[in-house]
Structure formats: structure tokens, C-alpha cells
Amino acid sequence: MRVKYFSDTDTAHIEFTDKEVQETKEISENIYIDVDIKGNIVSMTIEHAKDNAGLWEFSYQEMSRQTA
């Protein structure tokens, strides 16, 4: 997964896979997802990211798998 932030347009682009995009779907006025031919998410674009997604700070935390 790659996260790109474009400060000049306040746009965040999150790439989940590098599969070919088949279609872009508008989720809301400023949020779009790209899907592959099977309908699986490839990437997401968030315009006005600081306001729409609270993207003032970004952190990543990997959670270990819980075993019984």
C-alpha cells in the first residue's frame, strides 16, 4: 500500500494494489474509488483531504494476528 499526499491540491491518493483500474466510482462529492475488473478496490482518492478525512497527521500501525 502506498499513500501519496499532494499539498498543492490537498489531495490524498491511497494505492492498495497495482492492478489495472477498470472503473472509477464516486462515493461522495470529494471521494472516489478505483476498482479492478472484479470490482475489488485498487485505490482511493480524497479531495480536500484535511477537511474531508481529517488528514492532518498520518500514522500506520500493523496489528499482530491474535491466536487463541
MIVOPA-25302 format. One record per residue (C-alpha): residue number from 1; residue in three letters; y, x, z. Coordinates in steps of 0.25 Angstrom, whole numbers. Each point is the difference from the previous one (the first is absolute). Last residue first. Example, Ala and Ser with C-alpha at 12.3 -4.5 7.8 and 13.67 -1.06 7.14 Angstrom:
BEGIN
- 2 / Ser / -4 / 55 / 29
- 1 / Ala / -14 / -6 / 2
end
This chain:
BEGIN
- 68 / Ala / -74 / -25 / 83
- 67 / Thr / 8 / 9 / -10
- 66 / Gln / 15 / -2 / -3
- 65 / Arg / 5 / 8 / -12
- 64 / Ser / 11 / 9 / 2
- 63 / Met / 14 / -6 / -3
- 62 / Glu / 9 / 8 / -9
- 61 / Gln / 15 / -1 / 3
- 60 / Tyr / 11 / 1 / -10
- 59 / Ser / 15 / 0 / 3
- 58 / Phe / 12 / -5 / -7
- 57 / Glu / 14 / -2 / 5
- 56 / Trp / 11 / -9 / -4
- 55 / Leu / -9 / -8 / -9
- 54 / Gly / 2 / -13 / 7
- 53 / Ala / -7 / -7 / -12
- 52 / Asn / 10 / -9 / -6
- 51 / Asp / 13 / 7 / 5
- 50 / Lys / -4 / 15 / -1
- 49 / Ala / -8 / -3 / -12
- 48 / His / 10 / -6 / -9
- 47 / Glu / -11 / -1 / -11
- 46 / Ile / -14 / 1 / 5
- 45 / Thr / -10 / 4 / -11
- 44 / Met / -15 / -1 / 3
- 43 / Ser / -12 / 8 / -7
- 42 / Val / -14 / -2 / -5
- 41 / Ile / -4 / -13 / 6
- 40 / Asn / -13 / -5 / -5
- 39 / Gly / 0 / -12 / -10
- 38 / Lys / -12 / 5 / -8
- 37 / Ile / 9 / 5 / -12
- 36 / Asp / 8 / 8 / 10
- 35 / Val / 12 / -6 / 8
- 34 / Asp / 14 / 4 / 2
- 33 / Ile / 8 / -6 / 12
- 32 / Tyr / 14 / -4 / 0
- 31 / Ile / 10 / -3 / 12
- 30 / Asn / 15 / -2 / -2
- 29 / Glu / 1 / -15 / -4
- 28 / Ser / -14 / -3 / 6
- 27 / Ile / -14 / 3 / -3
- 26 / Glu / 3 / 3 / -15
- 25 / Lys / -13 / 4 / -7
- 24 / Thr / -1 / 12 / -9
- 23 / Glu / -13 / 0 / -9
- 22 / Gln / -10 / 9 / -6
- 21 / Val / 3 / 13 / 7
- 20 / Glu / -9 / 11 / -3
- 19 / Lys / -7 / 6 / 13
- 18 / Asp / 7 / 11 / 7
- 17 / Thr / -2 / -6 / 14
- 16 / Phe / 8 / -5 / 12
- 15 / Glu / 14 / 4 / -6
- 14 / Ile / 12 / -4 / 9
- 13 / His / 13 / -1 / -6
- 12 / Ala / 13 / -2 / 9
- 11 / Thr / 13 / -3 / -6
- 10 / Asp / 14 / 2 / 6
- 9 / Thr / 6 / 3 / -14
- 8 / Asp / 6 / 14 / 3
- 7 / Ser / -10 / 2 / 11
- 6 / Phe / -13 / -1 / -8
- 5 / Tyr / -11 / 0 / 9
- 4 / Lys / -14 / 4 / -4
- 3 / Val / -13 / -3 / 7
- 2 / Arg / -13 / 6 / -4
- 1 / Met / -14 / -5 / 3
end
